[in-house]
Amino acid sequence: MTSTLLDRRRLLGAAGCTIATGISGLVIPARANSLAPTRTMRGGANNYQPDAPIVGRIGGGGFWMSGTVRRAGDGAPLAGQRIQIWAHTTEGYESDARSHGATLTDANGVFRLEMPQIVPAFGQAHAHLAYDSKAFKTVFLRPLMSSSKATSLEAHFVLEPA
Amino acid sequence: MIDLRPNAFRLAKATLVWVAFAASLGVPIAAAAASPLLAWRDPVYITAGFAGIVGLWLLLVQPVLMGGYLPGLRGYQGRRLHLWVGALLVATVVIHVGGLWITSPPDVIDALTFTSPTPFSDWGVIAMWAIFATALLAALRRRSGLDPRTWRIGHTCLAVIIVVGSVVHGLLIEGTMETMSKVALCVLAVAAIIKVIADRRVWAKRSVMR
């Protein structure tokens, strides 16, 4: 019988600990200023070619790819970050080197790169973007265009330290 | 019952059915061929897309042959052709997937492993495996010793998976087919399989032989 009582005490103690941990666990992510990092999207890295050159424009242009890069947690804009962009466009396939280019974010963490018009490929009009430059964890995005007739597309990165 | 209609009337009706049947392939193909997107696709990618359209059309052809809905191809002739069209369907799937593989291997790997970001890929891959399974079962039918009713119900279940999978796959895709002709072909394929299941009383102890 004694052992039964001890078991109950232990059980209550363990339960108390579990509840306390659970509550504190819930509290931490709920803190203000805590911006979650962007997750890599499925298929985001398809046809990626590392180290695309920084260019003023991909091909003849006419389509604008833009977005922001911020730091996870406090959301501070990250300047000078290299974002690589590629897509199936009117000028080439995703796997063609000429469809790839990179640009850097400005002081406000904003990037903007002109590229050829994106056309639907593999069933959806979409772009690929990559942050793959060591300082932060690598992220691959695959945003969809709301309409294949659109002439611009945005994608946003929230990066966490590598 | 004695058919009192004049021959000319029957001939006109048969012609009309065949013209409509030809249009069910011709219109979607012509509409897809008019797509401006073709300018930015190479022959391999275009072939893969068109193989998909032909495959979707064959899903309409199969129940039409089994049901004997085409004048001049009723009964045994139609069912015999159903077998060859089945083989042709396997060929279109192989060309479709093969062409996409050459165009962008990582996207096809994603699809085949059910890790694609595009929801329609899963439907297409499910339909593909159902088509292969159907072909395999058809090839082994004699040896399998399945009784006709079990065979019929199993084959029909696979056919339903193929049609539903392919139709959802096709409808969610943007880029290969023109929307109106795509929806029309999908509606026809679904209607045809429903009609043939009802007409041939697939679930019955004895099927309807014609």
Interface residues (C-beta under 8 A of the other chain):
Chain A: M41 R42 G43 G44 A45 N46 N47 H88 T89 T90 E91 Y93 E94 S95 V119 P120 A121 F122 G123 Q124 A125 R142 S148
Chain B: L37 A39 W40 D42 L100 T103 S104 P106 D107 D110 T115 S116 P117 T118 F120 S121 L172 I173 E174 G175
